[in-house]
Amino acid sequence: MASQSRRQVQWAPEQGAPRPRVGLLAPSRLEGTWPMAIDNWLLDNALATRAAASAAELPAGCLPAALAGTLRFYQWPRPTLSLGFHQQRLPAHWLELAAAGVLDLVRRPSGGRAVLHGGDLTYALIWPSPPPQRVEAYRRSCRWLQQGFAAIDLPLGFGEAAISRDRDSCFATSTAADLVHADGSKRIGSAQLWRRGALLQHGSIMIQPQRALWRELFGVDAPVLPDLPVTTAELITLLVAQAQLYLPQAETDQGVELVALEQAAMPWDAIASQRSAYQVVGASPP
């Protein structure tokens, strides 16, 4: 690791009111529709716990009621193209590649355009009580990411392009929902799902784009990005440290308390029942 990547966050919260508690799931690597079903369940869980007046009123299988949200990171074991929830126009060759087993094709619960996974790190952030203004929610939800990349001397700013539905690929444009390097290259594409005032924000942090498949899918070259001075595992560690300080649920400069959640305690049968919602018609179920 480069010297700048060894920096440790020095942070001792002041005494006072308890910090908001945010659940943190261990990084995972699951195929196809599983990640989407998990994220959707986490959003539903946040709504259920927000509505419960006490732990005794929680539906069975819910995570702790005291959580102010959930954060998780995951990767994909094989090439996967995720589509935005409202992205209906699919090039025929995408379906052909999926049918041939070249990639999995899934639909996200969040919006946006298509993202090729496999050379990236994906994050999902659940925020039960965000501000209603979408731009403000994006900016607050991305601050921990900006701080993380600034710590390895790769500062990121927000894109400035208008939203366009004429492009098939999420990484073809950089809007105010995206984080870009100084040269304009897009490192992180994010998309949101709002449900009854609660927020699920998805993001793809590009690590090593799959260049040949990228060109085959989108007809253009993958973005050329500055090399990261850290491994993916080190990047996760760095981002978790920044999340403690800068997640949007933080009410003061004391940050949040990240609480490790046991995946074994999650209602996997209920999550599995949601997987079919994220299959793409015409593609083999991943």
Helices and strands as residue ranges (DSSP letters): G 3-6, E 21-25, E 28-29, H 34-51, G 55-57, E 67-75, E 80-83, H 92-99, E 104-107, E 115-117, E 120-127, H 134-150, E 157-158, G 170-172, E 179-180, E 186-195, E 198-206, H 211-218, H 232-246, E 257-261, G 263-265, H 268-272, G 275-278
